Amino acid sequence: MSRLYIEELIQRMIIKEEVRSSDESISWKAYREAEIINDVSLFPILKELILMNLKSKDKKYRNAAYFIMGNLIKYVPDIELIVFYLKQLEIETDKYILSAMLDRISNFAIPTYIPVKIIASLSFHEKWLIRHSAIKALGSSATLESKKTLYYYIKQEDEKAYKYEIIYANASLGKIGSMEDVSIIEQHLKSKIRDIKGSAEFAIQSIRERNGTYDLIV
């Protein structure tokens, strides 16, 4: 695939149009096309296009480029590109771009030697859209920093105030946790909030299955 193809694809992804149904739109079809791209040679092209379009007016362009890059990284976890993608979290300020980037990161498998300080920091963001996506993104990295941040939310006693943070933290720890983390999550097995209890049960079961322990949760 060529640079010209990617530039043209991004333009189709961000085109403004009036249609009766989104799945009839040029942009919807372009996003579906972008989802199946798996050509790793596009990494340097996407990186260059992002860095060339850092102005505020170009945020839709960057968002589309991040979409393509994020999907590529999910299938081909190139270390240099993961580091670049995380670095961009420190540069972007738009809540929709950040949330979308973090949502894609939640599907990555980030090696433990790559720092995720920026994700941990964003998990305390004042805007819930960013905060929730960051908590989910911590499930992509089994680092001590990730776990410490997830513990912070899981240990919150005010379940009503921190309902969604606890649910997402349980889910993320379920993805990266070990048997020693089960006791942290167990406090929510008696929660009166059904979704919190359910997230705890699922997280514990996920950890046990991954570690070869299949005891049923009572």
Secondary structure, DSSP 8 states (H G I E B T S, - for coil): --HHHHHHHHHHHT-----SSGGGSHHHHHHHHHHT---GGGHHHHHHHHHH--SGGGHHHHHHHHHHHHHHHHHS--HHHHHHHHHHTTT---HHHHHHHHHHHTT----TTS--HHHHHHTT-SSHHHHHHHHHHGGG---HHHHHHHHHHHT-S-TTTTHHHHHHHHHHHHHH--GGGHHHHGGGGG-SSHHHHHHHHHHHHHHHHHTT------
